[in-house]
Amino acid sequence: MTLDEDGTFTWVNCSQGGATSMGTWTSDATTLTFSYVEDQVFCPGGTLTWEYQLDGSTLTSHVVANTCSEQNGGTWEFERQT
């Protein structure tokens, strides 16, 4: 996952054969929300919201709201790559 400063993101989803998703993202002190563009394999036109915690270079997240039938919850962990 790459979160760009302009509010866009790209995400290579290994669980879906390496499909790349794109859209926009927003965040506040506790949540991170992804809005996917319509022509995506994962969550076309939908949104996915996480509560997150950032500890050093590790982001741990838990899905708290979504309009994606593919994603029903769960906890995800990401490690910053240099």
DODODO-440111 format. One record per residue: residue number from 1; residue in one letter; chain; x, y, z of N, C-alpha, C, CB in turn. Coordinates in pm, 1 decimal. Glycine has a CB too. Layout:
! DODODO-440111
PT  seq  type  mol       nc1       nc2       nc3      cac1      cac2      cac3       cc1       cc2       cc3      cbc1      cbc2      cbc3
PT  NUM     a    A         X         Y         Z         X         Y         Z         X         Y         Z         X         Y         Z
...
//
This chain:
! DODODO-440111
PT  seq  type  mol       nc1       nc2       nc3      cac1      cac2      cac3       cc1       cc2       cc3      cbc1      cbc2      cbc3
PT    1     m    A      84.6    -117.0       0.0       0.0       0.0       0.0      88.9     123.0       0.0     -96.1       0.0     121.3
PT    2     t    A      56.7     217.4     -85.6     127.1     344.9     -89.4      25.1     456.5     -71.7     206.7     361.9    -222.9
PT    3     l    A      45.2     537.1      32.5     -40.4     653.3      58.3      35.6     776.9      12.3     -80.2     664.0     211.0
PT    4     d    A     -12.9     840.9     -91.5      54.3     959.2    -144.6       5.3    1086.2     -76.9      33.0     969.1    -294.9
PT    5     e    A      92.5    1187.1     -73.4      60.3    1314.8      -8.6     -59.2    1385.5     -70.1     179.1    1405.9     -14.1
PT    6     d    A     -88.9    1357.4    -197.8    -200.9    1424.0    -264.0    -335.8    1360.3    -230.6    -179.8    1422.5    -413.5
PT    7     g    A    -336.8    1260.6    -137.9    -461.5    1197.9     -97.2    -502.1    1079.2    -182.0    -569.6    1297.8     -99.7
PT    8     t    A    -415.3    1032.1    -270.9    -444.3     913.1    -349.5    -366.3     794.0    -292.4    -408.7     935.9    -499.2
PT    9     f    A    -410.5     674.2    -327.5    -339.2     555.0    -283.8    -336.8     450.6    -394.4    -403.3     497.1    -157.5
PT   10     t    A    -240.2     362.9    -386.5    -236.8     241.1    -466.4    -211.2     126.4    -370.3    -127.2     247.6    -579.6
PT   11     w    A    -267.4      12.0    -402.2    -260.0    -102.7    -313.2    -251.2    -228.1    -397.6    -381.9    -108.3    -217.4
PT   12     v    A    -144.3    -302.5    -384.2    -130.0    -430.5    -452.2    -179.9    -537.2    -355.9      19.3    -457.3    -496.8
PT   13     n    A    -290.7    -599.1    -389.9    -357.4    -694.5    -302.0    -313.7    -836.2    -337.8    -511.4    -680.6    -311.9
PT   14     c    A    -220.5    -889.6    -260.6    -167.6   -1024.2    -286.1    -274.1   -1132.0    -272.4     -53.2   -1053.9    -191.2
PT   15     s    A    -373.4   -1110.6    -185.7    -478.1   -1211.1    -167.8    -572.3   -1218.4    -287.5    -557.4   -1181.4     -42.2
PT   16     q    A    -561.9   -1121.0    -377.8    -643.4   -1123.3    -499.6    -555.2   -1130.1    -622.4    -734.2    -999.9    -506.7
PT   17     g    A    -449.0   -1208.8    -613.9    -363.2   -1233.2    -729.1    -279.3   -1115.8    -772.0    -444.5   -1275.7    -841.9
PT   18     g    A    -252.8   -1022.2    -683.0    -169.8    -907.1    -716.0    -246.0    -793.4    -782.2     -59.0    -949.8    -805.1
PT   19     a    A    -379.0    -795.6    -772.0    -459.9    -688.3    -830.3    -425.2    -555.3    -764.6    -610.9    -718.4    -814.6
PT   20     t    A    -416.8    -450.7    -844.4    -386.4    -317.4    -794.3    -515.1    -237.4    -780.1    -287.1    -244.9    -887.7
PT   21     s    A    -535.8    -180.7    -662.3    -650.8     -94.1    -637.3    -602.6      49.2    -626.3    -726.8    -136.8    -508.6
PT   22     m    A    -691.3     142.4    -661.8    -659.3     284.8    -654.1    -780.0     361.4    -603.1    -614.6     339.1    -791.8
PT   23     g    A    -753.4     478.9    -549.8    -859.5     565.2    -502.7    -801.3     677.8    -421.0    -961.5     486.9    -421.3
PT   24     t    A    -881.7     726.7    -327.9    -837.7     835.7    -240.8    -845.9     789.1     -95.7    -924.1     964.1    -263.0
PT   25     w    A    -769.7     857.5     -10.7    -769.8     825.0     131.6    -777.6     953.0     213.5    -643.9     743.9     169.8
PT   26     t    A    -836.9     940.1     332.1    -840.8    1048.6     429.8    -812.9     986.8     566.2    -979.4    1124.7     427.6
PT   27     s    A    -766.7    1069.5     659.0    -741.9    1018.7     793.4    -764.8    1128.3     895.8    -599.4     963.4     805.3
PT   28     d    A    -786.0    1084.7    1018.6    -786.6    1174.3    1133.0    -703.8    1106.7    1241.5    -933.4    1206.2    1182.3
PT   29     a    A    -718.8    1144.9    1363.6    -633.5    1092.7    1471.5    -651.7     943.5    1495.4    -661.8    1167.0    1599.4
PT   30     t    A    -767.7     887.0    1459.6    -792.7     745.9    1490.4    -840.8     661.0    1373.9    -892.0     737.2    1598.1
PT   31     t    A    -883.3     723.2    1262.8    -935.9     644.1    1151.3    -866.7     677.5    1019.7   -1085.5     666.4    1137.6
PT   32     l    A    -869.7     579.4     932.0    -815.6     590.9     796.6    -922.9     535.3     704.4    -676.7     513.8     779.9
PT   33     t    A    -967.6     615.8     607.7   -1075.1     574.8     516.9   -1025.2     574.3     373.1   -1197.3     668.2     530.9
PT   34     f    A   -1051.4     462.2     304.7   -1016.7     446.3     163.1   -1144.0     451.1      81.2    -939.9     313.1     137.7
PT   35     s    A   -1143.7     531.8     -24.8   -1254.6     537.6    -120.2   -1201.2     488.1    -253.0   -1314.5     683.3    -132.9
PT   36     y    A   -1255.5     376.3    -299.8   -1206.9     310.4    -420.7   -1278.2     363.7    -544.1   -1225.8     159.0    -410.4
PT   37     v    A   -1206.0     371.4    -656.7   -1267.7     412.1    -782.6   -1355.1     298.4    -834.5   -1159.9     451.3    -887.7
PT   38     e    A   -1446.0     331.3    -923.5   -1547.9     237.1    -971.3   -1492.8     113.4   -1042.9   -1640.4     308.5   -1063.5
PT   39     d    A   -1382.9     127.1   -1115.3   -1338.0      15.5   -1200.1   -1235.7     -75.9   -1132.1   -1278.5      69.9   -1327.5
PT   40     q    A   -1242.2     -87.1    -998.8   -1148.5    -170.7    -924.3   -1201.4    -312.5    -908.6   -1120.6    -109.9    -787.3
PT   41     v    A   -1109.6    -408.6    -897.7   -1146.9    -547.0    -868.9   -1195.4    -557.3    -724.9   -1027.5    -643.1    -893.5
PT   42     f    A   -1122.2    -493.8    -632.0   -1158.3    -496.1    -490.3   -1241.2    -373.4    -457.3   -1032.1    -502.2    -400.8
PT   43     c    A   -1359.7    -393.0    -407.2   -1445.1    -285.8    -354.9   -1472.2    -173.4    -454.9   -1382.2    -227.7    -232.2
PT   44     p    A   -1519.0    -204.2    -576.4   -1543.1     -98.5    -674.7   -1643.6       5.9    -626.6   -1591.8    -159.3    -803.8
PT   45     g    A   -1597.9     131.4    -621.3   -1683.3     242.5    -580.5   -1717.7     245.8    -432.5   -1808.2     238.2    -658.0
PT   46     g    A   -1656.5     159.8    -353.9   -1690.9     151.0    -212.1   -1590.9     219.1    -122.1   -1703.6       8.5    -171.8
PT   47     t    A   -1615.9     208.4       7.5   -1524.9     265.1     106.6   -1492.6     159.9     212.7   -1586.6     391.9     172.0
PT   48     l    A   -1377.0     177.3     273.5   -1329.7      90.5     380.4   -1267.1     179.7     486.7   -1227.3     -16.5     327.4
PT   49     t    A   -1314.5     170.7     610.6   -1263.0     255.0     718.5   -1201.5     168.5     827.3   -1374.8     343.5     777.1
PT   50     w    A   -1082.1     207.3     868.6   -1008.5     139.3     974.4    -992.2     231.5    1093.5    -871.5      91.8     924.1
PT   51     e    A    -993.1     175.3    1212.8    -931.7     240.5    1327.7    -787.7     193.0    1324.1   -1005.2     205.5    1466.6
PT   52     y    A    -693.4     283.1    1347.8    -554.5     243.6    1333.7    -469.8     293.8    1449.6    -498.9     294.8    1202.8
PT   53     q    A    -355.0     228.5    1462.0    -253.9     270.0    1558.5    -120.1     263.8    1486.8    -255.0     179.5    1688.1
PT   54     l    A     -42.9     369.5    1497.4      89.3     375.9    1435.9     192.7     371.4    1546.8     106.0     504.4    1348.4
PT   55     d    A     278.4     269.7    1542.9     382.8     251.6    1642.1     515.0     238.5    1567.8     355.2     126.7    1732.7
PT   56     g    A     591.8     347.3    1563.1     715.7     347.0    1485.2     684.0     328.5    1338.1     811.4     236.2    1533.8
PT   57     s    A     733.9     220.7    1279.2     710.3     195.3    1136.6     600.8      91.6    1113.5     838.8     149.3    1070.1
PT   58     t    A     526.4      56.3    1219.0     420.5     -43.7    1206.3     283.7      20.6    1222.8     439.1    -155.5    1309.6
PT   59     l    A     197.4      -2.4    1125.2      59.0      43.7    1130.6     -28.8     -79.6    1151.5      18.5     122.4     999.5
PT   60     t    A    -104.5     -80.8    1260.6    -198.7    -188.5    1288.1    -338.3    -130.7    1273.0    -177.0    -250.3    1431.3
PT   61     s    A    -424.7    -203.3    1201.4    -557.6    -149.5    1173.8    -664.1    -256.0    1195.2    -565.1     -95.1    1030.9
PT   62     h    A    -784.4    -207.7    1224.9    -900.4    -294.2    1238.9   -1015.8    -230.4    1161.7    -937.6    -316.1    1390.0
PT   63     v    A   -1079.5    -308.2    1074.9   -1190.6    -257.7     994.6   -1309.2    -227.5    1085.9   -1230.5    -359.9     884.3
PT   64     v    A   -1359.5    -103.1    1077.1   -1474.0     -63.0    1159.9   -1597.0     -28.0    1077.7   -1436.5      55.1    1245.9
PT   65     a    A   -1579.5      -4.0     947.7   -1693.5      25.1     860.2   -1651.7      -2.9     716.6   -1742.1     173.4     876.7
PT   66     n    A   -1746.3     -55.9     638.7   -1715.1     -77.3     497.3   -1841.7     -94.1     416.5   -1625.2    -199.3     479.6
PT   67     t    A   -1828.4     -65.0     289.0   -1936.0     -89.8     193.5   -1891.2    -195.1      93.4   -1977.2      40.8     120.9
PT   68     c    A   -1785.9    -267.8     126.6   -1726.9    -368.9      39.5   -1774.3    -506.5      82.7   -1572.5    -361.2      41.8
PT   69     s    A   -1842.1    -576.1      -2.2   -1888.1    -709.5      35.7   -1772.2    -806.0      53.9   -1984.1    -763.6     -68.5
PT   70     e    A   -1656.1    -777.7      -7.6   -1540.4    -866.3       1.6   -1473.0    -860.3     137.6   -1440.6    -831.7    -105.5
PT   71     q    A   -1488.1    -751.3     210.8   -1414.1    -730.1     335.3   -1511.5    -715.3     450.4   -1322.8    -605.8     325.3
PT   72     n    A   -1511.5    -812.7     541.1   -1606.1    -810.0     652.1   -1544.5    -773.7     785.7   -1671.7    -941.5     663.8
PT   73     g    A   -1420.9    -737.1     789.9   -1356.9    -699.9     915.5   -1217.2    -755.9     923.3   -1438.7    -747.8    1033.9
PT   74     g    A   -1168.0    -762.3    1042.9   -1035.9    -819.0    1063.0    -933.7    -713.8    1099.6    -991.8    -891.7     939.8
PT   75     t    A    -819.4    -763.9    1142.6    -707.9    -678.9    1179.3    -596.2    -699.1    1079.3    -659.8    -708.5    1322.6
PT   76     w    A    -538.2    -590.4    1033.6    -430.0    -594.7     935.4    -310.7    -521.4     993.2    -473.4    -532.2     799.1
PT   77     e    A    -191.2    -565.8     956.9     -69.5    -499.7    1002.5      19.9    -471.4     882.6       5.0    -586.3    1107.7
PT   78     f    A      74.9    -351.1     880.4     162.1    -306.9     771.1     293.9    -256.5     829.9      93.2    -195.2     685.6
PT   79     e    A     401.4    -281.7     759.9     533.3    -235.9     800.4     585.4    -138.9     694.8     631.0    -355.8     819.9
PT   80     r    A     630.4     -20.3     738.8     681.2      81.1     645.7     804.4      27.6     572.9     715.4     213.0     720.8
PT   81     q    A     805.8      46.3     442.6     918.6       7.0     358.6     995.6     131.3     319.3     871.1     -70.7     232.7
PT   82     t    A    1126.7     121.4     319.2    1209.3     237.6     282.2    1250.9     230.6     138.5    1332.7     247.2     370.5
//
